[in-house]
C-alpha cells in the first residue's frame, strides 16, 4: 500500500465520519425544533431543518467549538410560512427563536 492510497483511504474515512456526525447533529436539532414548535403551539413544516451557517467560536470556557445555525419553516395558521432558527455551539443549543407570526 502506497502513501497516496493511504491518504485517499484516510480522506474517505474522514468524509464518512463527518457525514455520520453531521446527520446525528441534524437529527438532534430536528427533534428539538419539533418540541419547541409544539411548546409554542405552531406546526413544523416539511419535517426538516437546514444548516445555514457554520463557524468556529469560543464557548464560555474559552474552548473553540463549532457554531452552527439551522433554519426551519413553521406555520401558525396553516396558510403562511414563517422561519425559525436554532443556534448551536458545540453539542449545546444556545438559542431557538421563531419569526413574528400570526396566532390562529
Legacy VTK file of the C-alpha trace (Angstrom):
# vtk DataFile Version 3.0
C-alpha trace
ASCII
DATASET POLYDATA
POINTS 104 float
0.000 0.000 0.000
1.418 3.343 -1.025
1.331 6.616 0.830
-1.076 8.008 -1.781
-3.587 5.209 -1.307
-3.356 5.611 2.486
-4.113 9.308 2.058
-7.216 8.603 -0.048
-8.364 5.917 2.381
-7.986 8.336 5.286
-9.814 11.058 3.356
-12.711 8.715 2.540
-12.903 7.591 6.171
-12.955 11.187 7.355
-15.728 12.061 4.895
-17.866 9.149 6.121
-17.244 10.091 9.756
-18.132 13.753 9.089
-21.335 12.811 7.237
-22.388 10.463 10.062
-21.701 13.087 12.737
-23.455 15.869 10.800
-26.526 13.664 10.335
-26.676 12.899 14.067
-26.494 16.613 14.899
-29.163 17.454 12.327
-31.466 14.762 13.759
-30.908 16.170 17.271
-31.792 19.697 16.080
-34.880 18.407 14.237
-36.191 16.762 17.426
-35.527 19.953 19.384
-37.342 22.026 16.729
-40.325 19.647 16.931
-40.504 20.059 20.707
-40.069 23.834 20.519
-42.779 24.239 17.871
-45.149 22.096 19.911
-44.476 24.174 23.035
-45.105 27.390 21.050
-48.340 25.962 19.557
-47.154 26.112 15.946
-46.547 23.358 13.397
-43.133 22.477 11.963
-43.334 22.238 8.184
-41.526 19.809 5.872
-40.141 17.853 8.853
-36.730 19.346 8.110
-34.049 21.720 9.372
-31.462 23.339 7.115
-27.864 24.165 8.010
-27.306 27.803 7.046
-24.183 28.739 8.963
-21.026 27.027 10.172
-18.175 28.717 12.009
-15.739 28.317 14.886
-16.344 30.245 18.111
-15.225 30.027 21.716
-17.550 28.771 24.421
-17.813 30.174 27.967
-14.710 28.202 28.998
-12.624 29.563 26.120
-12.587 26.326 24.126
-13.042 26.529 20.368
-16.315 24.885 19.309
-18.243 24.543 16.089
-21.020 27.143 15.840
-23.996 26.155 13.679
-27.135 27.992 12.583
-30.095 25.929 11.409
-33.305 27.247 9.868
-36.719 25.622 9.697
-40.166 26.578 8.431
-43.296 26.638 10.548
-46.889 27.793 10.384
-49.347 29.013 12.959
-52.441 29.327 10.772
-51.824 26.652 8.153
-51.709 29.273 5.400
-48.460 31.201 5.805
-44.861 30.026 6.185
-42.514 31.570 8.698
-38.889 30.878 9.579
-37.456 29.629 12.846
-33.806 29.482 13.934
-31.690 27.198 16.075
-28.192 28.257 17.168
-25.790 25.578 18.399
-22.341 25.867 19.915
-20.636 22.512 20.124
-23.204 19.988 21.338
-25.475 22.542 23.047
-28.391 24.506 21.704
-27.822 28.120 22.691
-30.888 29.768 21.223
-34.150 28.984 19.451
-36.498 31.586 18.049
-39.453 32.000 15.738
-40.102 34.898 13.398
-43.036 37.106 14.378
-46.197 35.383 13.191
-49.971 35.472 13.395
-51.710 33.422 16.025
-54.537 31.177 14.943
LINES 1 105
104 0 1 2 3 4 5 6 7 8 9 10 11 12 13 14 15 16 17 18 19 20 21 22 23 24 25 26 27 28 29 30 31 32 33 34 35 36 37 38 39 40 41 42 43 44 45 46 47 48 49 50 51 52 53 54 55 56 57 58 59 60 61 62 63 64 65 66 67 68 69 70 71 72 73 74 75 76 77 78 79 80 81 82 83 84 85 86 87 88 89 90 91 92 93 94 95 96 97 98 99 100 101 102 103
